[in-house]
Amino acid sequence: MTKPESPPLTAAIAATRKPRYLTGLIGAGISASRSPYLHEGEADALGLRLVYSLFDLPGAAAGDPKLAALLDAAEVLGFSGLNITYPFKQAVLPLLDDLSEDASAIGAVNTVAFRNGVRIGYNTDVLGFGTSLTRCLAEAAFDTVLQIGAGGAGAATAFALLRHGVGQLRLYDTDPAKAAALQATLARRFGAARVALVDDIPGGTAGANGIVNATPMGMASHPGTPLPTGLLRSDMWVADIVYFPLETELLAAARAMGCPTMDGSRMVVYQAAAAFEIFTGIAPDAERMLAAFDRDAAIRAAGGRA
């Protein structure tokens, strides 16, 4: 009795190959980002091959031509997609072919997918922040909220806040034109009565139930606070989108005063989970990603490394 022929070696190798995904993040001052840890760790758990690279442009402005060059290079190299962060979430729009409904409405993109020569922009920040509000501040009052920052991240958090039921959202930005543009976008969708511009932060905090920092202020590369901490009150909650470090100066001051707080960890995990599915077409386990992030944060807080 003769043995059946073995398949050719190349066919045997091909049968064991897993899909491979090249992904990454473009931004300024992102060397401490935990996105590679989140995406690559979840891919390992799912038995996928995924590489997540950081393309850090320290000190870059929104109009930096390297953004377009990096998108071109990634597409040529066969990347599945890229995440986009400060300061490029709005600057990337003209470089794309199509936008998801949320990205189009918000006017900001944090995830780009490359699909057969077409670049599609998505915004998973709004989902990430909205989920965080539900999980972390379920008992908080949302009658009046001051948001500091009206850039790409601020556009997403503002949409999430209004969808969450904020009665009136007050917007402040050091660039009044940027705040006015976001206010006009939000007013068209949610009604002018629910969105107000404020000229100064002290006036914006008066009577507010909560404060959202939607600026990079507080990041390791942008130390400081977006407002004088003396304006905080113990009867308000404070949320920060910054997640490296988790304990920003703003949150430390708020916690010392007894304010309920929300750091940026949940937002970054839930937006990453949504981006992961866009990149791979496979739904990740968001709670597993969150547990991994929390373990890593604990190790780092104790002086170790993941």
C-alpha positions in Angstrom: 0.0 0.0 0.0 1.5 3.3 -1.1 1.4 6.4 1.1 -0.5 9.4 -0.2 1.7 12.1 -1.5 2.5 15.0 0.8 1.3 18.4 -0.4 4.1 20.5 -1.8 6.1 22.3 0.8 4.9 25.8 -0.3 1.2 24.7 0.0 1.8 23.3 3.5 3.4 26.6 4.6 0.6 28.6 3.0 -2.0 26.6 4.9 -0.4 27.5 8.2 0.0 31.2 7.5 -2.2 33.6 9.5 -3.5 36.9 8.2 -0.9 39.7 8.8 -1.8 43.3 9.7 0.5 46.3 9.6 -0.9 49.2 11.6 0.3 52.2 13.5 -0.2 55.6 15.0 0.8 59.1 13.6 1.1 62.0 16.1 3.3 64.4 17.9 4.9 63.5 21.2 3.5 59.9 21.3 6.6 58.0 22.4 4.8 56.9 25.6 1.6 55.7 23.8 0.3 52.4 25.0 -1.5 51.7 21.7 1.1 49.2 20.5 0.7 47.2 23.7 -3.1 47.2 23.4 -3.3 46.3 19.7 -0.5 43.8 19.6 -1.5 42.1 22.8 -5.1 41.6 21.7 -3.9 40.3 18.3 -1.7 37.7 20.2 -4.7 36.7 22.3 -6.7 36.1 19.1 -3.9 34.3 17.3 -3.3 37.0 14.8 -0.1 38.6 13.5 -0.3 42.3 13.9 2.5 44.9 14.1 1.6 48.4 15.5 4.3 51.1 14.9 4.6 54.6 16.3 5.3 57.4 13.8 6.2 60.2 16.2 6.7 63.7 14.9 7.7 65.7 18.0 6.8 69.4 17.8 4.9 68.9 14.5 2.1 71.3 13.6 -1.2 70.3 11.9 0.0 71.2 8.4 3.2 69.2 8.6 3.8 67.6 5.1 5.1 64.5 6.8 1.5 63.5 7.5 0.8 63.1 3.8 4.1 61.3 3.2 3.5 58.8 6.0 0.0 58.0 4.7 1.4 57.5 1.2 4.2 55.2 2.5 1.8 53.2 4.6 -0.5 52.6 1.7 2.3 51.5 -0.6 3.7 49.2 2.1 0.3 47.4 2.5 -0.8 48.7 5.9 -4.3 47.8 6.9 -4.7 51.2 8.5 -3.4 53.9 10.9 -4.6 55.7 13.9 -4.3 59.5 13.9 -3.8 61.6 16.9 -2.9 65.2 17.9 -2.4 67.4 16.0 -3.6 65.7 12.8 -7.2 64.6 13.5 -8.6 67.4 11.4 -5.6 68.0 9.1 -5.9 64.4 7.8 -9.4 65.0 6.3 -8.3 66.4 2.9 -6.0 63.4 2.5 -8.8 60.9 2.6 -11.3 59.5 0.0 -14.3 58.8 2.2 -15.5 59.3 5.7 -17.8 57.3 8.1 -21.0 58.9 9.2 -19.5 59.9 12.6 -16.3 61.2 11.1 -18.1 63.3 8.6 -20.5 64.8 11.3 -17.7 65.4 13.8 -15.2 66.7 11.3 -12.3 64.7 12.8 -10.7 61.4 12.1 -8.7 59.1 14.5 -8.6 56.0 12.4 -7.8 55.5 8.7 -8.4 52.2 6.8 -6.8 51.4 3.5 -9.2 49.4 1.3 -8.3 48.6 -2.3 -6.8 52.0 -3.1 -9.4 53.9 -1.1 -8.7 55.7 2.2 -11.6 55.7 4.6 -11.6 57.9 7.7 -13.4 56.9 10.9 -13.9 58.4 14.4 -13.8 55.9 17.2 -13.0 58.5 19.8 -16.7 59.4 20.2 -17.6 55.8 21.0 -14.6 55.5 23.3 -15.5 58.6 25.3 -19.2 57.9 25.3 -18.7 54.4 26.7 -16.3 55.8 29.3 -19.0 58.3 30.5 -21.5 55.5 30.9 -19.1 53.3 32.8 -17.3 55.8 35.0 -19.7 58.7 35.6 -23.1 57.0 35.6 -24.3 58.8 38.7 -22.9 62.3 37.8 -25.0 65.3 36.9 -24.8 66.6 33.3 -26.9 69.7 33.3 -24.0 72.0 32.5 -20.6 70.9 31.4 -17.5 73.0 30.5 -15.2 71.5 27.9 -11.8 73.0 27.4 -10.5 72.3 23.9 -12.2 72.3 20.5 -9.8 70.5 18.3 -10.1 67.0 16.8 -10.4 65.2 20.1 -12.6 67.9 21.5 -15.0 67.5 18.6 -15.5 63.8 19.4 -15.9 64.4 23.1 -18.4 67.2 22.5 -20.5 64.9 20.3 -20.3 62.1 23.0 -21.3 64.5 25.8 -24.3 65.8 23.9 -25.4 62.3 22.9 -25.0 61.4 26.6 -27.6 64.0 27.5 -25.7 67.1 28.6 -28.2 70.0 28.9 -25.8 72.7 28.0 -22.2 72.3 26.8 -19.9 75.3 27.3 -17.0 75.4 24.9 -13.7 77.2 25.5 -10.5 77.1 23.4 -7.5 79.4 23.3 -8.4 79.8 19.6 -11.8 81.4 19.6 -12.4 80.7 15.9 -11.9 77.0 16.5 -14.4 77.0 19.3 -16.9 78.9 17.2 -16.6 76.5 14.3 -17.2 73.5 16.6 -20.2 75.3 18.2 -21.7 75.9 14.8 -21.3 72.2 13.9 -22.8 71.0 17.2 -25.7 73.6 17.0 -26.8 72.3 13.6 -27.1 68.7 15.0 -28.1 69.2 18.6 -29.7 72.7 18.7 -28.2 76.1 19.5 -29.6 76.2 23.0 -27.5 73.2 24.0 -24.1 74.6 23.0 -22.6 77.9 24.2 -19.2 79.6 23.7 -17.5 81.1 26.8 -14.8 83.8 26.6 -13.0 82.7 29.8 -12.5 79.6 31.9 -13.6 81.2 35.2 -16.9 82.2 33.7 -17.3 78.7 32.2 -16.8 76.9 35.5 -19.5 78.9 37.3 -22.4 76.6 38.0 -20.9 73.8 35.9 -21.5 70.2 37.0 -18.4 68.9 35.3 -15.2 69.8 33.4 -13.7 68.0 30.5 -10.1 68.5 29.4 -10.0 67.8 25.7 -6.6 69.3 25.1 -3.1 67.7 25.2 -2.3 69.7 28.3 -1.2 67.2 31.0 0.5 64.8 28.6 4.1 64.0 29.4 5.1 66.1 26.4 2.6 68.9 27.4 2.9 69.3 31.2 0.6 71.6 33.1 -3.1 72.1 33.6 -5.7 73.5 31.2 -7.2 75.7 34.0 -6.2 77.1 37.4 -6.9 74.3 39.8 -8.2 76.9 42.3 -11.4 77.0 40.1 -12.3 73.4 41.0 -15.1 72.7 43.4 -15.8 69.5 45.3 -19.3 69.3 43.9 -18.1 69.0 40.3 -16.7 66.0 38.4 -13.6 66.2 36.2 -12.7 64.2 33.1 -9.4 64.1 31.3 -8.7 62.5 27.9 -5.0 62.3 28.6 -3.8 58.8 29.4 -0.1 59.1 29.6 0.3 59.8 32.4 -3.0 58.6 33.8 -2.6 60.9 36.9 -2.4 64.3 35.3 -1.9 67.4 37.4 -5.6 68.3 36.8 -6.9 64.9 38.0 -4.5 64.9 41.0 -5.9 68.3 42.1 -9.5 67.2 41.5 -9.1 64.0 43.5 -7.4 65.8 46.3 -10.5 68.0 46.5 -12.8 65.0 46.5 -14.2 65.4 43.0 -15.4 62.3 41.1 -12.9 61.9 38.2 -12.4 60.0 35.0 -9.0 59.5 33.4 -8.3 58.8 29.8 -7.7 55.0 30.1 -11.2 53.9 29.2 -11.5 56.2 26.3 -8.2 55.0 24.8 -9.1 51.3 25.3 -12.6 51.5 23.9 -11.6 53.6 20.9 -8.7 51.2 20.3 -11.1 48.2 20.4 -13.2 49.8 17.7 -10.2 50.7 15.6 -8.8 47.1 15.9 -12.0 45.8 14.4 -11.7 48.3 11.5 -8.1 47.2 10.9 -8.7 43.5 11.0 -12.4 42.9 10.5 -12.3 40.8 13.7 -14.1 41.9 16.9 -11.7 42.1 19.8 -12.5 41.5 23.5 -12.6 45.1 24.8 -12.8 44.0 28.4 -9.7 41.9 28.0 -7.9 44.9 26.4 -9.0 47.0 29.4 -7.7 44.4 31.9 -4.4 44.3 30.0 -4.2 48.1 30.1 -4.9 48.2 33.9 -2.3 45.5 34.5 0.3 47.5 32.5 -0.6 50.7 34.3 -0.2 49.0 37.7 3.3 47.6 36.7 4.4 51.1 35.5 3.1 52.8 38.6 5.2 50.4 40.6 8.3 51.3 38.6 8.4 48.3 36.3 7.8 47.8 32.6 5.2 45.8 30.6 
